Amino acid sequence: MSPVMTFRIAFKALGRNKMRTALTMLGMIIGVSAVITLVAMGHGATSVIEDQIKGAGTNMITVNAGNFTQGGARGGSGSATSLTVEDADAIREEVPGVQYLSAGVQNRYQVVAGNQNWFTRIQGTDVDLPLIRAWPTRTGTFFSPQDVTSAAKVAVLGNTVNTQLFGEGEDPVGQIVRIRNQPFRVIGVLASKGQGMGEDNDDQVLVPYTTLQKKLMGTTHLQNITISAASATETSKTADAIAVLLRSRHQIVPGQDDDFMVRTQEEMADLRTQAMGTMTTLLAGIAGVSLIVGGIGIMNIMLVSVTERTREIGLRMAIGAKGRDVLLQFLVEAISLSLLGGGVGIALGFGIAEGMSRWMSWPAEVPPDAVFMAFGFAAATGIFFGFYPAQKAARLDPIDALRFE
């Protein structure tokens, strides 16, 4: 029998009971659409993480204050006060491979300008931060080493803060903003950087870290140190050297927990990617179950079809059809069900991914290989679950089949 005739007979058989055919395909449609949606959202998440790494800065290493324990009570991450300006100076002078370094402290305060106010993050930092994070000013300038040394009351606004206090696109350079009732002169506005690592980079005000320490917080310790390694290939090595130096300076003996945390961008990205991968694997398992259920549905319907068409099979074999022709016919029907369901599932998956992207403001990218993978799953499911019913039909005895009522 020619392949064309086999397909014609298969589609004619499927068309006899359209409702049953549609319901049989439903499990495959749900499974394939789930696979496409998961791949699209996962691929989009990976792109977001990569963009955030690039936006955070090249070869960046962060040192954060760690846990502080007193009398058995643990303060938690960031509670230690042992990270100092002297530590930052020692890292700059003693660790090879450090290109830029910026000491940092931060807090949240209400910022007031005229009759407008905005509660935001005040980031105390140093002059190297724009170089570390490749973050130029849109208007005005960044503060100078002299501003840091003298703890000057100058501020560089993030784009979101500027919009909230002065209006979209306004140039506030020279204006005065008040933080905890203390006047700060605006000397610049940063270029927009958008979201990064779960926070709005533009929703902050940058001031010299010495100013934040002395004029607003009344502290002398640091909360973080941001470092840029001279080479991407040396980032991990530089981070390890920083950890060794700080353990020595803080007199931390072997076996004792560090009172600081050293992280690279790659490590933070790996943590987020692993978390996303775990969730994707869980959801992919659910999608896999849907595919299996769809495949079982196909096998069930094909077995029913073999029973219903026993006389037809016997008649065809009596007039010369061979077992392999019958096997091929039923196998084609099963594969057609899977591929039709897979095609509808792919289209539905694209639609769901696009809908979720607009609803959640999350990029959804469907790579071309995902479509081929979905079709491959659908075809494999059709072959696997359709083979047994097809083989059962091919092994029917023609005389018994003709006698079947």
N, C-alpha and C positions, 0 to 999 in steps of 0.2 A: 504494500500500500504506500502511496506517495505521501511525503510529509504534509503537503497541502491538504490532501484529503483527510489525513489524521487530525489536523488542526480544525478543519471544517466540522468534522464529526464531534470533536471535543467541545467546541463552542456551541454547537447545536444542542448537545446534551446539557450543557450548563444553562442554556437559555430556556430550557423547558420549565424550570422552576426558579424564576428570577429571585423571589424572596429568599428561598433557601440558600441560593448562591450568595446573595448579598450578606445574609447573616453569617454564613461560613467565612466570608472574607473579613468580617468585622474584627475578629481577634487579630488577624494579620495587620489590618489597618491600624489598630491601636498600638500594637507592638512596634511597627516600623515608624509610625509618627513619633512615638516616644523616643526611639533611637535617634532620629533626625533632630528632634528638639534638644535632647541631651547633648549631642555632639555640637550643635550650634551654640548653645549656651556655654558649654565647656570651652569651646574654641574662643568664644568672645571673652570669657573670663581670663583665659591665658593671655590674650592680647592686651586686656586692661592691666594685668599684673606687669607685663613687659613694659607697657607705656609708663606705668607708675615708677618702675625702676629707672627708666631713662629720665623721667621728670625729676626724680629725687636727686640725681647727680651721679657723676661718673666715679667709679671706684670708691664709693662712700663707705666709711666705717663709722659706727656710732658707739660711743661709750656712755652708758646710762648708770646712774646710781642704783645700787641693788638693795637687798634686804638688810634691815637693821634689827637685831634681836637684843632685848634687854629684859632681864629677869624672867626669861622664858616666853615673853611676849614678842611676837614677830610683827614688825611693822609693815612688811610686804615690799614689793618692788618699788623702788624710788624713794624709800624712807631713809636710806643711809645718807649721812652727811659727810662722809669721808672723802668724797671726790672734790678736789680743790684746784685752784688756779695753778698752784705749784705742780700738780700732776699734769696739767695741760702743757705747762712750760717744759716739763721733763720729757713728755712724749715728743714735743716738737724738736727738742735738742738731741735726744738720745736714741730715738727709734729711726733706723734707716728706712727710707721709702715713703716718709710722710711729706706730702707736697704742700697741702694746706691744712689749717687747723682752726677751729672756732669753738671757744668755750661758750657754754649756754646755760641759762636758767629761764624758767617761764612761770607764768601765773595768769589768771583770768581776772580782768577788771572791766569796769564800765568806762568807756571812752566818750567824752562829751565834746561837741563842737557846736557852739552857738546854742540853738534850741533843739539840736539833734543829739541822740546818744546811741551807743551800740555796745553790748557786752561781748567781749572778744578775748582772744588769747594774746597776751603780751609776751613776745619772744625776745629775751635778752641774748644777744649774740655778739659776734666779733666781725671784723672787717673782711675776713676770708669767706664768709658764708656765701656771698654771690658767686665767688669763684668755685666753691665746692659744688654748689647746686646749679651752676650755669643759669643764674637768675638775675637778669639785668633790671634796671629801673626803667619804667615807662616814661617817667618825667622826673626831673630833679636828680639828686645824687644819693649815694649811700653814705653812711657816716664814716669818718676818718679815724685813724689810729689816735689822733689827739682827742677826738670826742670820747673814745673808749677810756683813755688814760685819765681824762678830767671828769668822767662820769657826766657828760653833757646831757641836757634834757632835749634831745633831738629824737625824731621819730620818722620811720619810713613805713608808710601805710600799704597794706595789701589792697588789691583792687576791690574786694567785697566791702571792706571797711570804708574805703574812699567813697564808694557808691552810696553806702548807707548814711554817711555823715555829710557829704558834700554834693552828691548827685552823680549820675552816670557821666563819665568822661571828663569831669571837672578837674582842674589843676589846683590842688590845695597847697602847693609849695609856698612857704612863708606864713601859712595860717597857724593858729594856735589850737591845739587840742588839750583837754585836761584829763589826766589819769590820776585818780584818787586826789582830786583837787589840786594837782600839781601841773603847771603849764609845760607843755612840750611843743617845740617848734617843728612843724612838718618840713622835712628837707627833700622828700621824694616819695614816689609811688611805684611799687614794684609792678613789673609786667605780669599779666594774668598767667597763672600756672595751673589752675583748675584743681580737680580732685587728685589726691595722692595718699596711698596707704590708709584709706578710710577716713580722711579728713579733708576739709577745704583749705588748700594752701593759701588761698587769697584772703581768708578770714583771720587775719592776724595783724598785729602791729609790731615792727621790729625796732628795738632800741638797743643801745650799748648794754652789754651784760652788767657792766659795773654800775650803770645808772639804776637798773632794775634791782640789783643787790642792795645798793646803799640808800637809794631814795624812796623805794617802794616796798621792798620785802624785808630789809634789815637783816640780811644773811651774808655769809662770806663763802659758803660752799657752792659747788656747781651741781647742777642736775644732769647735765650731759656735756659731752665733748664730741663734736662732729669733725671727722678727719677725711681727707681725700688722699688715697695712695697715689704715688707717682706713676704706677703701672697697674693695669688691670690684672696682669698675671701675678703680681706681688700682693694683691689685696689680702688674701688669706694669711700669707706669711707675715704681713705687717700687723694684722689683727692679733695674731698669736704673740708677736713680739710686744705689742701694747699690753696684752694680758699678763705676760711675764713681768714686765716692768711695774705694773700697778700692784701685782701681788707682792713684789719685793718692797715697794714703797709703803704699802699698807701693812707690811709685816704679817702676811697671811701664811700660816704654816701648812705643809702638805696635809691633805685630808680635811682642812677647814674650808667652808664655803666662801666664795668670793663675795665681796660687798659691792660689786659692780658687775655690769654685763657688757660684753663686747659683741657686737653684731655687725655683719656685713649685709649689704642689700640682697646679695644672693641667698643668704641664710633666711632672711625675712621672707623673700619671695618663695623659697622652697617650703617654708612653713605654710604659707597661704595656699601654694599649689597642692601640697599634700592634703590639706583640709578640703580643698575643692575636689581633689581626686577621690577622697574617701566618699564624699557625698555623691559624686558622679557614679562611682562604682555601685553604691547602694541603689541609686535610681536606675542604673543600667541593669542591675539584677532584676528589678521590677519589670523593666521593659523586656528582658529575656524571658521572664515567666509569661508575659503576654504573648510573646512569639510562640512559646511552647504550647500554651493553651490554644492559640490559633491553629498551630499544626495538628494538635489532637482533634480539633474541630474538623479540620480538613479530612483527616484519616477516618473519622467517624462518618462523615457524610459520604465519603468515597465507598466505605464498606456498605452503607445503606444503598448507594447507587448500584454496587455490584449485585446486591440481592434483588433490587428492583428490576435490573436489566439482565437477569440470568438467561431468560429465553432469548433475548436479543443476542447475547454473547454466544449461546449455543447455535443459533441460526447462522451467525457470521462464520463460526468455525466449521459448521456443516457445509457451507458453500465455498470453503477454501481458505479462510483466514487462519493464519498461524498464531501460535501462542504469543510470539513476540509482538505481533501486530496488536493483539488485545492488550498486552502489557504496556506497549507504547501509548496506546490510546488513553488508557486510564492514568498513566503517568503524566501525559500531556495535560489532561484535565486537572490533575492535582497541582502541577506546576503553574498552569494558567490561573487557577484560583489564587495561588500564592503571589504571582507576579502582578495580577490585577489589584489584589489587596495591597501589595507593596507599593505600586504606583500611586494609588489613592493615598496611602499612608505617607509617602514622601511629600506629596502636595500638601496634605494636611499638616505635616511636620513643619514645612516651610511657613505655612500660615500661622501656626501656633508660635513658632520661634519669633516671627516678625511681631505678632501681637504682644508677646511677653517682653520683647525688646522695647516696644513703645510704652507699655504699661509700667515696666520697672526701670526704664532708662538704662538698660543694660545691653551692650552690643551683642548681637547674635550673628555669627558667621558660619555658614554651612560650607565646609571645604568640599571640593568635587569628589574626593575619595569617599566621603560619607555617603553620597548617593549610590556609588558603586557598591559600597559595603552593605547598604540597606537592600539593594537588589540581590546581592549575593546571599544575604541572610534569607530573603524571601524564597529564592530559588532552592537553596539548600533545604529549607524547611519543607517545601513542596516535594522535593525528591525523597527526603527522609521519611516523611509521614505518608507519602503517596505510594511508596514502593510496595508495601505489604498488601494494600487493597488491589493494586494493579497485578501483583503476582498471584493473588488469590483468584482474580478473574481469569488470568492466563492459564491457570491449572484446572479450570473447570472441564469436566468431561462433556463433550458435545451432546451425547445421547441423554445424560442426566439433566443437562441444562434445558434441552428441548422438552423434557417431561415435567420440568419445574412449574408449579402453579403459583 
